[in-house]
Amino acid sequence: MKIGITYDLRSEYLAMGFTEDETAEFDKEGTIDAIENVLNKLNFQTERIGHLKQLVGRLYQGHRWDLVFNICEGMYGNGREAQVPALLDAYNIPYVFSSPLALTLTLDKGLTKRVIRDAGLATPDFFIVNKPDDVGKINLQFPLFAKPVAEGTGKGINANSIIYNKEELEAQCRFLLSEYKQPVLVETFLSGREFTVGIVGTGDEAKVVGSMEIVLMENAEKNVYSSINKEEYETRIKYKKVFGKDKDACEVLALETYKLLGCEDGGRADIRMDGNGIPNFIEINPLAGLHPEHSDLPILCNLVGIPYEELMGMIMDSAVKKVRT
């Protein structure tokens, strides 16, 4: 089977003048190397395509693939993660991971939380700030947590994200609105433990492959899984296996949200407990990072004894099954 690989290479965008923060979600060369190497080991014939515009050029030239392994995050618009699969749908070329609908929905954390809440699943109370004047309409108890509504990799999250009064709330919302040019999600801060849950498969065949707790070390930014904590995880974060009732409760919630939101082939759900130890949905990542050593999904799989090649094999089994059914 001929597999094309679509991706946003961070070094290419940095060379074009984009900043470290703007390219934080994009992949390094080592990630693409690892993906291609393991796909070859799994007996797939691979071809690197690159980002969306490179895909457009290849399609125009007549290139086609049996399946595309898509990890493009995109650069512009609230449908940026959906652009590659939408284009592939237009050419009737199947791809790994979720549909344009699922990727567009889950990129918007506010819309996602509305779907989760309407389904009766636990998620913190929240408010969407579209402009500075909206801050005065917020009627949630402090402390609160604020972040851009459609970013990943901890972008826009730091020690100032936890907010204790109206002055801090207004200042942080104004900063995020200006810096990221998108609405701000303000939600009730959850003071409990934080977990991430890995899932593979599609529909009724989706299953949890493992969970881990994210424990901040002494020198980490306090109470937040921020971009700097993620980037320097080796000295700031301790990842721990989860056991017992807490593990079961987090995994049930994660799997329910994954299926509800229509995620496919693989992904990761973030769960945090409130002060009473009740798990709450925070967000879901249907395009989870796949560096074998530095990304959360492979890290948690390694913790529970699932090697990188086995994880990728499960993802590909799910994707190939979609093609053949």
Secondary structure, DSSP 8 states (H G I E B T S, - for coil): -EEEEE--BHHHHHHTT--TTTTTTSB-HHHHHHHHHHHHHTT-EEEEEESHHHHHHHHHTT---SEEEE----SSSTTGGGHHHHHHHHTT--EES--HHHHHHHHSHHHHHHHHHHTT-----EEEESSGGGGGG----SSEEEEETT--TTTT-SGGGEE-SHHHHHHHHHHHHHHHSS-EEEEE---S-EEEEEEESSGGG-EEEEEEEEEE-TTS-TT---HHHHHTHHHHEEEEE--HHHHHHHHHHHHHHHHHTT--SEEEEEEEE-TTS-EEEEEEETT----TTTSHHHHHHHHTT--HHHHHHHHHHHHHHHHH-
